[in-house]
């Protein structure tokens, strides 16, 4: 009997990528096999993102093609998971009646049970608010070197542009014990690097009872305490994390990152705007001066640390002068990378109904100009690597040149080097090697293995 095949398409953030790995693990426990070709699949799952309108529209485009297939092949199972599913709920079933299952992010661990209902002849929508149970399924991880580890789900912030709290739910921290146990399990499987994930990772522990394992001086465990608690897991060489919020970012966290040798020198801290009035309208809870002090504090201790961020242009009411302050912030700080986006109204968010929306022409113009500043600064920041010896952890080959291995520096810069070791790639994956940088680009490096 031929095994059923599944195909997953993931849109959006690292949290979605981690969710997709967990859902793939559920499907493989059910006997499905992965296929990279959607036309071969018996089950197609779209793990969706609704943070911007263009990502959402792309999902509907994909769905249209698969709905046509489903009409020709009723045995095809169609699933929409993630944030668009949570946002639209049963309305998505009405819009695309060929769908079998619509499920929000809080129901990822229930995929097997929900599919059982589908196979019993039901069309299912699972978008009610739910407590996320600990998952005993082994994720099907896309890397054999680096793994995602969720530490907190959801978000309690009320940024006026953001749909995340309504689609991912309230903050829910995992206990330090289960996080460490997962990391120990990953180490036993040969993983060398972990990335701790949270929509607002600095909020970790706020909802946990005081006095638990790893708790700090105040009796409540914080994300900084968690770093100390998991740092000594044997076999893990590198620890990364994302995403930080400037409102909660602490000097104690900076100190921990400097003290703990496994924690990589990379900070991803979104600033969103360089203008205080826009930040206030966004309900971000900090000023650009506060943001600049955070970066100054990091660089005072770790001058070589990579600083990356997110920014939004053309927020409702943003003037040319306010936009220029964002460009000025980019130029003053000199980021290694900034993920940029033009403001996109999201349903149910306060800013979406404000009357001072800006035109698409202004959005496009400002986005292009900010990207130019980001690229210029990234190129300048890359120059510091020229001629240096850098440690990279090898993850794979360069798909454009299979003679080269690909890895990342501790500062998360992608680097390539010709495999001159005489070893097979399979022997090198997961190994840390030193390379001398011979070529620098804004977002990647090339070197020779020392």
ZAMIMI-473253 format. One record per residue (C-alpha): z, x, y; residue in three letters. Coordinates in steps of 0.02 Angstrom, whole numbers, plus 32768, in hexadecimal, padded with zeros to 4 digits. Layout:
% ZAMIMI-473253
ZXYALA...
//
This chain:
% ZAMIMI-473253
800080008000UNK7FCE804580AAUNK8060805E8122UNK805F7FFC81C3UNK803E8064825FUNK80898059830DUNK8050809883B7UNK80C280AB844FUNK808A80C08503UNK811580F6857BUNK810F80DD8637UNK818A811F86B7UNK8227818686B5UNK828581F7863CUNK82F68166860EUNK825C810885CFUNK822381A0856CUNK82CE81AA8519UNK82C880EE84F4UNK821C810184A5UNK825B818A8432UNK82E8811883F9UNK8271808683DBUNK81FB80F8837AUNK82908127830DUNK82B3806E82EBUNK81FD804F82BCUNK81F880E48246UNK829980A781F4UNK823A800581D7UNK81AE8064817EUNK812F8072820BUNK80CC81118229UNK8099815382D3UNK7FE381518308UNK7F9E819983A9UNK7F0C811F83A0UNK7F36807183DEUNK7EA280278380UNK7EF1805D82DAUNK7F9A801082FFUNK7FE67F7682B0UNK806D7F748336UNK80557FA783EBUNK80EA7FBE845EUNK80DD7FD7851AUNK817D801D8565UNK81657FEC8619UNK8198802186C8UNK81A77FAD875DUNK81E3802787E1UNK8139801E8836UNK80B27F9B8836UNK8026800E87F8UNK808880388759UNK80A37F7F873AUNK7FEC7F538754UNK7FB87FDC86DBUNK80217F878655UNK7FC67EE18670UNK7F207F3B8662UNK7F527F8585BAUNK7F957EDD857FUNK7EF37E8585A7UNK7E937EF6852FUNK7F147EE284A4UNK7F207E2584BBUNK7E667E1C8496UNK7E827E8283F7UNK7F107E0E83C5UNK7EA07D7683D3UNK7E2A7DCB8358UNK7EB87E0D82E9UNK7F507D9882E8UNK7FB07E15827AUNK7FBD7E8F830BUNK806D7E938353UNK807A7EA88410UNK811D7EDD8463UNK81477EFA851AUNK81EB7F558539UNK82397FA485D2UNK82497F738686UNK81B07F01869BUNK81EB7EA18603UNK82987E8C864EUNK82517E5C86F7UNK81D67DDB86B7UNK822E7D9A861BUNK81E57CFA85D4UNK81687CF28663UNK81127D868611UNK80FE7D208570UNK80AD7C9585D5UNK803B7D0F862EUNK800A7D69858CUNK80277CEA84FFUNK7FE77D67847EUNK80897DCA8492UNK81057DC38403UNK819E7E158452UNK81DA7E358502UNK827A7E9C850CUNK82DC7EEE8599UNK83257F9F8597UNK83D17F628562UNK83897F2484BDUNK83357FC58482UNK83B37FDB83F5UNK838F7F2983B9UNK82D47F45839DUNK82E17F3482DFUNK833F7E8F82E7UNK82CA7E4A836CUNK82317E778305UNK827D7E1D8270UNK827E7D8082D9UNK81C77D9F8308UNK81967DB68251UNK81EB7D10822CUNK816D7CBC829DUNK81C77CBF8345UNK818E7CF683F0UNK82267D508438UNK82657D7A84E7UNK83037DE684ECUNK832F7E0385A2UNK83E07DBF85AFUNK84647E3A85EEUNK84B07E93855AUNK852D7F1C8530UNK84CC7FB084EBUNK85117FD5843EUNK8515808883FFUNK847480AB83A2UNK847F80ED82F0UNK83C1810182E5UNK837A81B082E9UNK82FC81B98378UNK824F81FB8354UNK8255828883D3UNK81B482CA841EUNK81F5837C8426UNK824983EB83A5UNK82978456842EUNK82D783E584B9UNK8329833B84AAUNK836082AF851EUNK841482748513UNK844481D68571UNK84F181E085BFUNK84F08145862EUNK848280AB8631UNK845F803A86C6UNK8486804A877FUNK85007FF487F6UNK84AB802D8896UNK84597FB0890BUNK83CA80128959UNK83627F9089B4UNK82BC7FCA896BUNK82F07FE488B5UNK82DD7F6F8822UNK83377FE087A5UNK83E57F8D87ACUNK839B7EE28787UNK83307F1E86F5UNK83A37FA186A7UNK84487F4986C4UNK84F47F8386FBUNK8535803286DCUNK85718052862CUNK85AF810085FFUNK85AD813E854DUNK8650818C8515UNK865B824A851AUNK867F824D845FUNK85DB81F8842EUNK8578826184AAUNK85BE83028462UNK85A282C483B1UNK84EA82A283D9UNK84D8834F8425UNK852983A0838EUNK84AF8341831FUNK841D837F8386UNK845C8432837AUNK8468842282BDUNK83B183EB82BBUNK837D8488831BUNK836E844483CBUNK838F84C9844FUNK838C846584F0UNK83D183BC8523UNK83B4835585C0UNK844282DE85EBUNK83FB823E8635UNK843A81B886ABUNK83E9814D872FUNK847A8185879EUNK84CB820D8736UNK8553823387B5UNK859A81858792UNK85C381B886E0UNK8672818786AAUNK8699810B8735UNK869D807C86B8UNK86FE80DA8630UNK87BB80C8861EUNK882981518667UNK887881D485F9UNK87EE81E88578UNK87AB82878529UNK8767830085ABUNK87BB82A6863DUNK87D5830D86DAUNK886583208752UNK8859826D8792UNK8867822486E3UNK87B381E186E1UNK872782468693UNK869982738709UNK85ED82BA86E7UNK863083668715UNK86B983538692UNK8634831F8613UNK85D383C08634UNK866D8427860DUNK869183BD8573UNK85E583D18521UNK85BB847F855EUNK85FC84E084C8UNK859884858441UNK855A851383D4UNK849E852483C4UNK847184D4846BUNK8432855984E3UNK840284F2857CUNK8446845585CFUNK83E883F38655UNK840E834B86A6UNK83C482C58717UNK83CF8267878BUNK844F828B8814UNK8479821C88A9UNK84A58271894FUNK852D81F28971UNK8593822D88DBUNK855C82E188C9UNK85F5835388CBUNK861F840888EEUNK867B84088847UNK85D683E487EEUNK858484788848UNK861584E68811UNK860284AC875CUNK854784CF875DUNK8569857F879FUNK85F485A08721UNK85A885598682UNK852385D18640UNK84C3854F85DCUNK84A984DA8671UNK83FF850086BDUNK83E885268776UNK83868489879FUNK83C283F8880BUNK835E8357881BUNK83A882F988AFUNK833B827188FFUNK8345826589BDUNK82C581D789D6UNK82BA81EC8A94UNK82E5826D8B18UNK831381E98B99UNK83C181A08BA5UNK838C80F38BDFUNK831480E48B4CUNK839B81238AD5UNK840F809D8B1AUNK838A80178B03UNK837380558A51UNK843280488A37UNK843780F889F3UNK84E5811D8A34UNK84C981CC8A7CUNK847682228B0FUNK83F382AA8B10UNK847A831E8B54UNK84E582FC8ABAUNK844E831E8A4BUNK842B83C38AA2UNK84E183F98A8BUNK84D383D989CFUNK843B844A89C4UNK849084CF8A2FUNK852884C989BDUNK84BC84DE8922UNK845B8570896AUNK84FA85C589A7UNK852F85D488F0UNK848685D58897UNK840186108913UNK83798611888EUNK839A8560884DUNK830684EB8847UNK8319845188B5UNK82AD83B9888EUNK82B3830B88D8UNK8264826088F0UNK822482198995UNK81DC817489D1UNK816581648A65UNK813780CA8ACAUNK81D7806A8AA6UNK81D67FC78B0BUNK81E67FEC8BC4UNK81D280A98BB2UNK818A80F08C54UNK811F818B8C63UNK81B481EA8CA9UNK822181B68C16UNK819B81EC8B9CUNK818F82948BF3UNK824982AD8BD5UNK8227829E8B1AUNK819F83228B28UNK8215838E8B8DUNK829B83808B06UNK821C83B88A83UNK81E9844C8AEEUNK829C847D8B18UNK82DF84788A67UNK824984BB8A0AUNK824E84578969UNK8208849588C5UNK81C183E788A6UNK81CD833B88F5UNK8196829D889AUNK814982368926UNK811881808930UNK80E1810389B2UNK8159807089C0UNK812E7FE38947UNK81817F38895CUNK81DB7F0688BDUNK82067E528893UNK82B97E2088B3UNK82E37EB48922UNK831B7E9889D8UNK82967F088A26UNK82087EAB89D0UNK821C7E148A42UNK82337E6F8AE6UNK81AE7E4A8B67UNK81967EFE8BA3UNK812A7F358B0FUNK80AE7FC18B34UNK7FF57FBE8B0DUNK7FA6800E8A75UNK7F4680828AEBUNK7FE980C58B36UNK803580D78A89UNK7FA0813A8A48UNK7F9881AA8AE2UNK805281D38AE1UNK805581F28A26UNK7FC4826B8A34UNK801682C88AC4UNK80BE82D58A6CUNK806A831289CDUNK8015839B8A32UNK80BE83D68A72UNK810983CD89C3UNK807C84348978UNK808684B78A01UNK814184CC89E9UNK813384D0892CUNK80B3855C893AUNK812885BE89ACUNK81BC85A38938UNK815585DF88A4UNK8139868888F7UNK81EC86BC88CEUNK81BA86C78817UNK812D87468831UNK814D87E487CEUNK81F587A7878CUNK823387A586DAUNK825986F186A7UNK82A186A88607UNK823C861785C1UNK826685A9852EUNK81C5859184CDUNK819984DA84ACUNK80E284D88478UNK803785248496UNK7FD4850E8536UNK7F60847F8507UNK7EDB84C88579UNK7EE88575852AUNK7F33857B847AUNK7F4686388486UNK7FD386198501UNK808285D984E2UNK80D2855F855BUNK81888559858DUNK81F9853B8622UNK826885AB8689UNK831E857D86A2UNK82E78537874AUNK827184C086EDUNK81D185168723UNK8147850A86A0UNK810B85B7866BUNK807F85F585FAUNK806A869B85A1UNK7FF086E08522UNK803F86EB8476UNK804187A8845DUNK80D787A783E8UNK807487A78347UNK80D7870E8311UNK8095866082EBUNK80B885D8836AUNK8124857E82EBUNK8195861782E8UNK81A0861D83A6UNK81C5856783D0UNK8279855A840BUNK828786148429UNK82B2865B84D4UNK824486EC850BUNK8239875585A9UNK819587558607UNK815D87B6869FUNK810D8740871CUNK805B87748748UNK801986D5879AUNK807086508801UNK803285A18828UNK808C85158886UNK80D084C487E8UNK80B58540875AUNK80B585F9872FUNK8059867286BDUNK80A187128677UNK809F879085EBUNK8122879A8563UNK818E8834857EUNK
//
